[in-house]
Amino acid sequence: MSERGILIVVSGFSGAGKGTIMKEIMRRYDNYALSISATTRKPRSGEEEGREYFFKTVEEFEKMIAKDELIEYARYVDNYYGTPRAYVEEQLEAGKDVILEIEIQGALKVKENFPQTLLLFVTPPTAGELRERLKGRGTETEDVIDFRMNRAKEEALGMDRYDYLLINDMVDECVEEMHQIIRGEHRRSYRNMAFIERMKEELKGE
């Protein structure tokens, strides 16, 4: 039987490069699955059901909440977003390491419900670099950049709640580091209790 996967939550400041890292790690390695969120917002052009999101009506989403079918959920600007439990469980059972890319509040909620979750926080090397990256997108007004920088100040208060910090200076190095951290996590003794017990039993017979 294949080893059960690990649940990994990745958060970080807007502009820290989370999306790029996710795309790159999925491209390089085949043992990862990106969790797909459910949402009540309408699909944008080019989005497909079950690829970007599972699109739900408000009624369907509230039923999922009532039946405890979501690992975490939140409401942003009149729409619900959440992580369906069944999809995540299915992937973990198949031995995939499942990555959720969510905000700090959701991340801490997941850790509460699933204490073995690995929390990773992505940050640029400096605050100045963060502002430069937001400017470099060329899509944000000064007001939006200021809003995101203020948001980052709040989010920084939760950085120490994460298991590991990933400083995204060079994307290549950051992707490799993330992969190594996750591989090391599989070897943590508390994730290998069945192996440890079997080894103790076998040694009794020696």
C-alpha positions in Angstrom: 0.0 0.0 0.0 1.4 3.4 -0.9 2.3 5.8 1.9 -0.5 8.2 2.8 0.1 11.8 1.6 0.7 14.8 3.7 -1.6 17.9 3.8 0.4 21.0 3.2 -0.9 24.6 3.5 0.9 27.3 1.7 0.2 31.0 2.6 2.1 34.2 1.9 1.9 37.8 1.1 0.2 38.9 -2.1 3.2 39.4 -4.5 5.4 36.8 -2.7 5.3 34.5 -5.7 3.2 31.6 -4.3 1.4 31.0 -7.6 4.7 30.7 -9.5 6.1 28.3 -6.9 2.9 26.1 -7.0 3.0 25.9 -10.9 6.7 25.0 -10.8 6.5 22.3 -8.1 3.5 20.7 -9.9 5.4 20.7 -13.2 8.6 19.2 -11.7 7.2 16.5 -9.5 4.3 14.2 -9.9 3.6 13.4 -6.2 1.7 16.6 -5.5 -2.0 17.5 -6.0 -3.3 21.0 -5.7 -6.5 21.2 -3.8 -9.3 22.7 -5.7 -11.6 25.1 -3.8 -15.3 25.3 -4.0 -16.8 28.8 -4.6 -20.1 30.5 -5.1 -18.7 33.1 -7.4 -19.6 32.8 -11.1 -17.0 31.2 -13.4 -14.8 33.7 -15.3 -14.2 33.1 -19.0 -11.9 30.2 -19.6 -12.4 28.6 -16.1 -13.6 25.1 -16.0 -15.6 23.2 -13.4 -13.2 20.9 -11.4 -10.1 22.6 -12.8 -9.9 26.1 -11.3 -12.9 25.6 -8.9 -15.9 23.5 -8.1 -18.6 26.1 -8.8 -21.6 25.9 -6.3 -24.8 27.8 -5.7 -25.1 29.5 -2.3 -27.6 26.9 -1.3 -25.3 24.0 -2.3 -22.4 25.6 -0.4 -24.4 26.1 2.7 -25.4 22.5 2.6 -21.7 21.5 2.5 -21.1 23.7 5.5 -24.0 22.1 7.4 -22.8 18.6 6.6 -19.2 19.3 7.6 -18.0 18.6 4.1 -15.4 21.4 4.0 -12.0 21.5 5.7 -12.2 25.3 6.0 -14.2 28.0 4.4 -14.5 31.8 4.4 -16.6 34.5 2.9 -14.9 37.2 0.8 -16.9 40.0 -0.8 -20.3 38.3 -0.9 -18.9 34.9 -2.1 -18.0 31.8 -0.2 -14.7 29.9 -0.8 -13.8 26.6 0.8 -11.8 23.4 0.6 -13.9 20.2 0.0 -12.9 17.4 2.4 -13.8 14.5 0.0 -11.4 15.6 -2.7 -8.5 16.2 -0.3 -9.1 12.8 1.5 -9.2 11.0 -1.8 -5.8 12.5 -2.9 -4.1 11.8 0.4 -5.3 8.2 0.4 -3.9 7.8 -3.1 -0.5 8.8 -1.6 -0.4 12.3 -3.1 0.8 15.3 -1.0 -2.0 17.8 -1.2 -1.2 21.5 -1.3 -3.8 24.1 -0.2 -3.0 27.7 -1.1 -5.1 29.7 1.4 -5.0 32.7 3.7 -3.6 32.7 7.2 -7.0 32.4 9.0 -8.0 29.4 6.9 -4.5 27.9 7.4 -4.8 28.1 11.2 -8.3 26.6 11.0 -7.0 23.6 9.0 -4.1 23.1 11.5 -6.7 23.1 14.3 -8.8 20.4 12.6 -5.8 18.4 11.2 -2.8 18.9 13.6 -0.5 17.0 11.3 -0.9 19.6 8.6 2.4 21.1 7.4 2.2 25.0 7.3 4.6 26.8 4.9 4.8 30.6 4.6 6.2 32.2 1.5 7.8 35.6 1.7 10.2 37.8 -0.3 13.6 38.6 1.3 12.5 42.2 2.2 9.5 44.4 2.5 11.0 46.7 -0.2 11.2 43.7 -2.6 7.6 42.9 -1.9 6.5 46.4 -2.9 8.7 46.2 -6.0 7.1 42.9 -7.1 3.6 44.4 -6.7 4.7 47.4 -8.8 6.3 45.1 -11.3 3.0 43.4 -12.0 2.0 46.6 -13.8 -1.6 45.8 -13.0 -2.0 47.3 -9.6 -2.8 51.0 -8.9 -0.8 52.7 -6.0 -3.9 52.5 -3.9 -4.1 48.7 -4.4 -0.4 48.3 -3.7 -0.7 50.3 -0.4 -3.8 48.2 0.5 -1.8 45.0 -0.1 1.2 46.3 1.9 -1.0 47.1 4.8 -2.6 43.7 4.5 0.9 42.2 4.6 1.6 44.0 7.9 -1.4 42.2 9.5 -0.4 38.9 7.9 3.2 39.2 9.2 1.8 38.9 12.7 0.9 35.2 12.0 4.2 34.2 10.4 5.5 32.6 13.5 2.6 30.2 13.6 3.9 28.4 10.5 6.2 25.4 10.6 8.6 26.7 7.9 9.4 30.0 6.2 10.2 29.9 2.5 12.2 33.0 1.5 11.5 33.3 -2.2 14.5 35.1 -3.6 15.2 32.7 -6.5 12.2 30.7 -7.6 14.3 27.6 -8.5 15.9 27.4 -5.1 12.6 28.0 -3.3 10.9 25.2 -5.2 13.7 22.8 -4.4 13.7 23.8 -0.8 9.9 23.3 -0.5 10.2 19.8 -2.0 13.0 18.9 0.4 11.1 20.1 3.4 8.1 18.0 2.4 10.2 14.9 1.8 11.8 15.4 5.2 8.4 15.7 6.8 7.4 12.2 5.6 10.2 10.9 7.7 9.0 12.6 11.0 8.7 9.8 13.6 5.1 10.7 14.5 4.1 10.1 10.9 5.6 6.6 11.0 4.1 5.1 14.1 3.0 1.9 12.3 6.6 1.3 11.0 8.0 2.0 14.4 5.6 -0.5 16.1 6.4 -3.1 13.5 10.1 -2.6 14.0 9.7 -3.0 17.8 7.8 -6.3 17.2 10.3 -7.7 14.8 13.2 -6.9 17.2 11.4 -8.8 20.0 11.7 -11.9 17.8 15.4 -11.4 17.1 
